[in-house]
């Protein structure tokens, strides 16, 4: 057994367990590095610290006496046992493997990840927007109502709309004329829905591209953040050349938005 002359038990313990002391010190230093530079640097610091500890364990010379089975006392050549050396080597090799994996694997799999991201992006971008089922619309107009000629022709109507609810929304509008008279040409719209960006800035916007409609629409809003959708009202807006639409907040959790219609002279 190696005998040390040091009176300081703490220092003596440190000298007898350099591998574990090195691991603890390396972890503290590596954690500081990780806070600024990430997990790759964390394991790199652990590996380098373990490598230094291993070199020290192998280079350290004996500083005490070793007692043989015959009872003789000899100076030990190596300060640390073979077991301590193997533990140090094992820890260093393990950390080397982890470090190499962290630094090399991202480059090996980078192309596959980029290709996978591209595929996902294409799928998301090409995914058609989803709209409420018209069958769930409350009190829809019947076909006889929809087929009546409007007071103002579609091409002369200019809808002014604004959002003062304080919430970023989308305005969804369902055209009942399309519902009863869908188009089947290759380039024609495939749905009676339209959607409009509906910023909470409160500023007025104008839509003037009405065609082939008699003015009967159902209005919804969809919250951008939550994707919640709310039916507001069904109305014929072709009773004025400049109809207006305003969305307000109600403060009611079940029906958080209200819609107000009006008309104005040409702005």
N, C-alpha and C positions, 0 to 999 in steps of 0.2 A: 504494500500500500504506500502511496506517495505521502510523505509527511512534509508539511509546510511550516515554516517558522513564524509566519505572519501572525500577529496578535489580533488583527482586525478581521473578525469573522465574516463581515460583509464582503470585504475585498477578497478574502480567502474563497468565499462561495463563488464570486465572480470568476476568479482564476480557475476554479475547478469546473465551471460550467460555461465555457466561452461560447459554445454553439447556441444555447438557449438565450444567453444574454445578447448575443449578436442578433438573433431572430427578433427579440423584443425591441432592441434599438432600431433595427432596420424597419420594422413595422411602423414605429413612430415617425421616422423620417419619410417613409414611403407614403404614409397617410397625408403628411404635409404636402408632398409632391402631387398626390392625387387630387387634392382640393383645387390645384391650379391647372394641372395638365392631364388629368384623367387616369383611368385604370391601367392603360398601357404603361405609363410612367411609374405607377405604383408597383407593378410587378418587375419592371426593369430595375428599379432601385432595390427591391428585395433581392433580386438575383445578384446584382453587383455587390451588395452588402454581404450576402451569403458566400460569394466567391472570395471576398477579402477575408472573411472569417475562416474559410477552409484553408486558405494559404497560411494564415496565422497558426492554425492548429497543426499543420504539417511542419511549419518552420520552427515552432517554439521548442526550445531546448529544456531539458530537465533542470530543475532548480532545487530538488530535494533528494531524499534517500528512498530507495526501494528495498524492501525486506524480502529476501529469498526464502524458499522452503527450508533451507538448511539453517535459517536464523542469521544469515549474514546480511549486512547492510551495504548496498552498492548505490553509487550515483546513477540515476536514471538518465538515459540519453535523450529520450523523447518525453516531453512534458505531459502529453495527453495519450490516452490509451487508444488501441486500434478501434474499439467500439465507438469512441467519440469521433474518430476520423471518418468512419463509415457513415455515421449519422450526418455529419457535416456534408460529406459528398452526396448523400441521398437527397438532402434538402436542396443543395445547389443544383443538382441535375433536374429535380422536379420543377424548380423555379425557372430553370433554363428552358425546359419544354413549354411551360406555360407562356413565358415571354416570347419565345419564337412563334408560338401559335397565335398570340395576340397581334404580333407585328407582321407575320407573313400571311396568315389566312385571309385578312381583309383584301389583300391584293389578288389572291388566288380566286376568291369568289366575287370580286367586285363587278366583273362583266356580267355574271349571271344575275346579280342583284339589280344592275342597271337595266338589263333586259326585262326582268320581272316588273320593275317599276314602270317601264314603258308600256308593257302590256296592260297593267292595271290602269294607267292613265288613259289609255285608249278606251278601255271598257267604261270608265267613269264618264269621259267626255262624250261618248257615243250613246250613253244611256238616255232614253227619252224621258222628258219630264213627266211626273205623275200628277194626275188631277183627280178631284173628287168624282165619284160616280154620279152622273146626272139623275139616276134613279132615286137618289137620296135627297134631291132638292125638294124643299117644302113648297107647296102651292105653285107648281109650274103652270105657265100659261098653256091653254089648249091650242090646237092648230088653227081653229077658226079665228082666234084672237091674233095669232102670229101672222096669219095670211092677210090681215087687213092692211091696206096701204098706210104708211106713216104720214103724220102731219108735215114733217120736214123730210125730204129725200135724203138717203144715206150719204150721198156725196157732198151735201151741204152742211152736215152736222160736224161740230168741233167740240169734243168733250174736254172740259177743263177739270183736272183732278189734282188733289193734294192730300198729304198725310200729315196731320198735326197730332198724332197719337204719341209721338216720342219714341216709337218702336220701328226698327227697320222691317219693312214688310214687302210682300209682293201682292199686287192686285191681280186676282184671277177673275176672268169674265167669260161666262158661258152664253153663246149665241143660240137662241131658240129657233131662229129661222134655219140655221144650219142643222139643228136637231131634226126638224121635220123635212128639210130638203137638203140632204147631204150631197156633196159633189163626189164624183167618182173618176174624174180625169186624173192622169198620172201625176201632174204637177199641182193639183188642187190640195188645199189643207185636208188633213186626215182626221181632224177633230174640230168640234165647235168651240174649243177653249182658246182664249188668248191670255197671256200673262204680261204684266208690266212691272218694271222696277219701280219701287214705291218708297223712296227715301223719306226719312223722318224730318227732313229739313223744313217742311211746311211750305215750300215754294210750289207755285202752280206749274203744271205741265199740261200740254195740249196734245190730243190725238185726233187726227182729221182724216184718217184713211179708212173710213167705213165704206164698205161695198156690200151689195147683195144682202141687205138686212133690213128688217122693219123696225128695229130698235128695242126688241124685247131681250133683255139680258138678266142673268143672275150674277150677283157680285159676291165674291169671297175675298178674304185676305189670308195670306200665309205668313207666319212669322219666320224670318230668316234664321234666327238663332235656334229655335226649337222645332221648326217645321210644322207647328200646329196650324191647322186650317179652320177658318170660321166662316160659315155662311151668313151673309148680312141681309140681302134683300133682292127681290126680283122686280124689275121696273122697265117700262118703255121709256127710253130717254130721248126718242126722236120727236118730242113735243116742243123742242126749242132748237134753234140753230146753234146756241152756245150753252148747252147744259153744263152744270157743275156738279162735282162729286167731292165730298170731304169726309175723311175718316178721322174719327176722334176716339179717345180712350174713355171708357166708362168707369173703370175702377172695379168692375164686377169680374171675378175670376172665371165664372162660367161663360159670360158674354162680354169679353173685355173691350170690344170695339163696336162703335155705332157708325152708321153711314147717313150722311145728309145730302139731299139733292136740291138743286136750285137751278137758276138760269141767270144769265147776264147779257148785257149788250156786248157787241164785239169789242174785245179789249184793245 
